Every structure is written in C-alpha cells, then in structure tokens.
C-alpha cells in the first residue's frame, strides 16, 4: 500500500528517487528507505512524506 501511494503521488521513477535521496527532518534526518529499513512504521513514514511535500488531504 505504501509504495502504491508513493507511485501514485510522484510517479514510478520519481517515487524511487524521493525514497532513496530525500532526507526528511520529520524522520530524524533519514530517507524514506532508511526509515523503513530501520523498522519505522510505514504509516509514520507516509505522514512524514505528506507533511514534507504538502500532500492534499484527499490524497493522504
């Protein structure tokens, strides 16, 4: 579900780039991939992505 939302929001290629390259302060200075690899809850990671990229409520 998480990756489906990421690809819907950013497109397939850009979603991968965001996940591996974008450091999010709301994730403690980690990337999406690093946070997930370290066991962070996917819902928390998704909320961090939404907050960082100002995702409209209708897409959250």
C-alpha positions as CSV (number, residue, x, y, z in Angstrom):
1,X,0.0,0.0,0.0
2,X,2.8,2.4,0.9
3,X,4.6,2.1,-2.4
4,X,1.3,2.3,-4.4
5,X,0.7,5.7,-2.7
6,X,4.2,6.8,-3.4
7,X,4.0,6.0,-7.1
8,X,0.5,7.5,-7.4
9,X,1.8,10.7,-5.8
10,X,5.2,11.0,-7.6
11,X,5.2,8.6,-10.5
12,X,7.2,5.4,-10.6
13,X,10.7,6.8,-11.3
14,X,10.4,9.9,-9.1
15,X,9.0,7.9,-6.2
16,X,12.1,5.8,-6.1
17,X,14.3,8.9,-6.2
18,X,12.3,10.6,-3.4
19,X,12.6,7.4,-1.3
20,X,16.3,7.0,-1.6
21,X,17.5,10.6,-1.9
22,X,15.2,12.9,0.0
23,X,16.2,13.3,3.7
24,X,13.2,14.2,5.8
25,X,13.6,16.1,9.1
26,X,10.4,14.6,10.4
27,X,12.1,11.2,10.1
28,X,15.0,12.2,12.1
29,X,17.2,13.2,9.1
30,X,16.6,9.8,7.4
31,X,15.4,8.9,3.9
32,X,12.2,7.0,3.4
33,X,14.2,3.9,2.6
34,X,16.4,4.1,5.6
35,X,13.5,4.8,8.0
36,X,11.6,1.8,6.6
37,X,14.7,-0.4,6.7
38,X,15.2,0.5,10.3
39,X,11.7,-0.7,11.2
40,X,9.8,2.7,11.2
41,X,6.1,2.2,10.9
42,X,5.0,2.8,7.3
43,X,2.1,5.0,8.4
44,X,4.5,7.3,10.2
45,X,6.8,7.4,7.1
46,X,3.8,8.2,4.9
47,X,2.7,11.0,7.2
48,X,6.2,12.4,7.0
49,X,6.1,12.3,3.2
50,X,2.7,14.0,3.2
51,X,3.9,16.7,5.6
52,X,7.2,17.4,3.7
53,X,5.6,17.6,0.3
54,X,2.3,19.3,1.3
55,X,0.1,16.4,0.1
56,X,-3.5,17.4,0.0
57,X,-5.8,15.7,2.5
58,X,-7.7,14.0,-0.4
59,X,-4.5,12.0,-1.3
60,X,-3.4,11.1,2.2
